[in-house]
Amino acid sequence: MMKLTKKRVVLFLLFIFPLICFLILSTGKNNFTKLPVVTKNVVDISTLDSIYTFKGHTSIVCFLGNDVQAEKGGFFNLNEKIYKKFIEYNKFQMIAIYPKGKESDAKQIKKEISAFTDMVKWKFIAGSKEEIVALHSSFNSTDTLTNLYTSKVFLIDKKGDLRGRISDQDSKDGKLFGYNMNSVSELNAKLKDDVLVLFYEYYTAFKDKNKNKADRK
């Protein structure tokens, strides 16, 4: 019989146990199934700045608004609960939209957040009022921009589609377009879970594609 050594216990706790939890969660009702597309083909971020794009990336989009200091608590929540969780994931980016003319405010919040994390995947992008409104409107979200700010953040997939939920018990008509960054519980229980679902969806699609290639050989 295999002895239960300290080394084997540590290996189990570090690698095997998390995998078991992962497999259990993958059978859950809201976990590791395809995440619904709630709006197709949203306006691409390249319309604000040609350097950036949603295509080929997993993006979380937030709107800083005209008074970012008054609302900065939510951005710190977003950084702590979501960004730090996924910073190591391939092609992940955090898109922060701010109005032109508010460069100093954007620079300040970026400086404050950078005291706690590596900002390599935070992208701060300026836009005119019209560009910001057009981008947000393309999401077809039920929330509204107030001073070009909203507490909702949005999950965009690699194809440029908005992902969310269509049977969310806390949302009107069951549709969840965005996640409230002022709510730590919502970031933990919904957004983090949904980003994991999306990455797992990419993984299974990649695995199936490679399997089909191998089967044809």
Secondary structure as GFF3:
##gff-version 3
##sequence-region A 1 217
A	DSSP	alpha_helix	6	11	.	.	.	ID=ss1
A	DSSP	pi_helix	12	16	.	.	.	ID=ss2
A	DSSP	alpha_helix	17	25	.	.	.	ID=ss3
A	DSSP	beta_strand	37	39	.	.	.	ID=ss4
A	DSSP	three_ten_helix	45	47	.	.	.	ID=ss5
A	DSSP	beta_strand	58	64	.	.	.	ID=ss6
A	DSSP	alpha_helix	68	78	.	.	.	ID=ss7
A	DSSP	pi_helix	79	83	.	.	.	ID=ss8
A	DSSP	alpha_helix	84	86	.	.	.	ID=ss9
A	DSSP	beta_strand	92	99	.	.	.	ID=ss10
A	DSSP	alpha_helix	103	114	.	.	.	ID=ss11
A	DSSP	beta_strand	122	127	.	.	.	ID=ss12
A	DSSP	alpha_helix	129	137	.	.	.	ID=ss13
A	DSSP	beta_strand	149	156	.	.	.	ID=ss14
A	DSSP	beta_strand	162	163	.	.	.	ID=ss15
A	DSSP	three_ten_helix	172	174	.	.	.	ID=ss16
A	DSSP	beta_strand	179	180	.	.	.	ID=ss17
A	DSSP	alpha_helix	184	186	.	.	.	ID=ss18
A	DSSP	pi_helix	187	191	.	.	.	ID=ss19
A	DSSP	alpha_helix	192	216	.	.	.	ID=ss20
###
